[in-house]
Amino acid sequence: MSKEEREALVRQSRSLLAPSDCCSDKGYEERLRVCNSCEGLLPSETCGYCGCFVHIRALKKDASCPYPGENKWSGLS
């Protein structure tokens, strides 16, 4: 998936969520930073621990990191 396609998918996904269900833009970027440094991130930009597309999971305010034994997103907005 190209960067442009991914960004379009994220925009579309964000538009389908209620604003109150989305994390802040800062929180989204922080979550992706954590994912990008994780050994569980696959080249397809999916999580090796749960199979989600991390760019979509990171949008949802109530989502958590599925890293075994630790929520690496804990404390992020």
VOVOBA-99388 format. One record per atom (N, C-alpha, C): z, x, y. Coordinates in steps of 0.02 Angstrom, whole numbers, padded with zeros to 5 digits, always signed. Layout:
BEGIN
ZXY;...
***
This chain:
BEGIN
+00000+00042-00058;+00000+00000+00000;+00000+00045+00062;-00043+00029+00109;-00046+00069+00170;+00013+00052+00215;+00026+00094+00263;+00079+00082+00311;+00067+00017+00348;+00006+00004+00367;-00011-00058+00403;+00002-00120+00360;-00017-00116+00296;-00006-00172+00251;+00069-00184+00241;+00107-00129+00233;+00179-00135+00225;+00211-00167+00287;+00191-00144+00346;+00219-00172+00408;+00202-00246+00416;+00142-00265+00396;+00122-00336+00399;+00165-00377+00351;+00176-00351+00292;+00217-00386+00242;+00289-00394+00267;+00316-00342+00298;+00384-00346+00325;+00387-00397+00381;+00338-00397+00426;+00337-00446+00481;+00334-00517+00453;+00291-00527+00403;+00284-00593+00373;+00349-00614+00339;+00380-00568+00303;+00443-00584+00269;+00498-00600+00319;+00502-00561+00373;+00552-00574+00425;+00542-00643+00456;+00479-00663+00465;+00465-00728+00496;+00485-00786+00451;+00489-00774+00386;+00509-00827+00339;+00584-00834+00333;+00621-00784+00356;+00694-00787+00353;+00722-00816+00418;+00777-00852+00413;+00811-00875+00473;+00838-00813+00510;+00834-00813+00576;+00860-00755+00613;+00931-00735+00594;+00972-00785+00578;+01041-00770+00559;+01047-00737+00490;+00993-00738+00451;+00992-00706+00385;+00966-00635+00387;+00941-00613+00444;+00912-00546+00451;+00963-00497+00480;+00962-00436+00455;+01004-00385+00486;+00970-00363+00551;+01007-00328+00591;+00980-00304+00655;+00924-00252+00642;+00883-00240+00692;+00831-00189+00685;+00862-00121+00671;+00917-00106+00705;+00952-00043+00694;+00978-00039+00622;+01008-00093+00598;+01033-00095+00530;+00977-00086+00479;+00921-00118+00492;+00862-00112+00448;+00840-00039+00444;+00834-00006+00500;+00813+00064+00502;+00865+00109+00467;+00929+00095+00476;+00982+00134+00443;+00978+00125+00367;+00967+00064+00345;+00962+00052+00273;+00902+00089+00243;+00846+00086+00278;+00787+00122+00253;+00798+00197+00252;+00834+00223+00301;+00850+00295+00301;+00889+00313+00238;+00938+00271+00221;+00978+00283+00160;+00932+00280+00099;+00890+00229+00095;+00845+00222+00038;+00797+00282+00032;+00771+00304+00089;+00723+00360+00088;+00755+00425+00065;+00821+00431+00070;+00855+00492+00047;+00884+00484-00023;+00874+00427-00053;+00903+00413-00119;+00857+00436-00176;+00887+00466-00226;+00848+00488-00284;+00820+00430-00325;+00845+00370-00312;+00821+00312-00349;+00759+00280-00320;+00737+00303-00261;+00677+00274-00230;+00615+00298-00266;+00574+00252-00288;+00513+00268-00324;+00455+00276-00275;+00401+00310-00294;+00344+00319-00249;+00314+00253-00224;+00323+00200-00261;+00297+00134-00241;+00341+00100-00189;+00392+00136-00165;+00440+00111-00116;+00481+00054-00145;+00491+00057-00210;+00535+00010-00244;+00597+00048-00268;+00650+00011-00277;+00714+00040-00298;+00713+00049-00374;+00729+00108-00396;+00731+00123-00467;+00790+00091-00502;+00838+00066-00464;+00898+00035-00494;+00891-00040-00503;+00854-00073-00458;+00849-00146-00465;+00776-00171-00465;+00729-00128-00444;+00659-00147-00445;+00635-00181-00381;+00678-00189-00332;+00657-00224-00271;+00613-00179-00228;+00574-00211-00184;+00537-00176-00133;+00587-00165-00076;+00606-00103-00064;+00663-00089-00020;+00652-00114+00051;+00590-00117+00075;+00578-00140+00143;+00595-00214+00152;+00590-00252+00099;+00607-00323+00102;+00682-00332+00092;+00710-00299+00043;+00782-00305+00030;+00822-00285+00092;+00800-00232+00126;+00836-00208+00185;+00837-00257+00243;+00791-00305+00243;+00789-00356+00296;+00848-00404+00293;+00870-00420+00233;+00919-00473+00224;+00990-00449+00238;+01022-00482+00286;+01089-00462+00308;+01139-00459+00250;+01135-00506+00204;+01185-00509+00150;+01166-00467+00089;+01111-00432+00092;+01090-00389+00035;+01134-00327+00033;+01141-00300-00026;+01179-00238-00033;+01138-00187-00073;+01158-00126-00068;+01125-00072-00105;+01146-00076-00179;+01098-00074-00225;+01115-00079-00296;+01131-00012-00329;+01141+00041-00290;+01157+00106-00319;+01217+00099-00366;+01213+00124-00426;+01266+00115-00476;+01334+00140-00451;+01381+00094-00448;+01450+00111-00430;+01463+00118-00356;+01413+00110-00315;+01423+00120-00243;+01371+00081-00203;+01393+00045-00152;+01347+00013-00105;+01335+00062-00048;+01280+00098-00050;+01266+00149+00001;+01254+00118+00070;+01245+00053+00073;+01235+00019+00138;+01301-00005+00167;+01355+00003+00132;+01420-00021+00157;+01434+00007+00226;+01452-00037+00272;+01468-00016+00340;+01410-00014+00388;+01348-00024+00362;+01290-00024+00406;+01280-00095+00433;+01256-00099+00495;+01248-00165+00526;+01187-00202+00501;
***
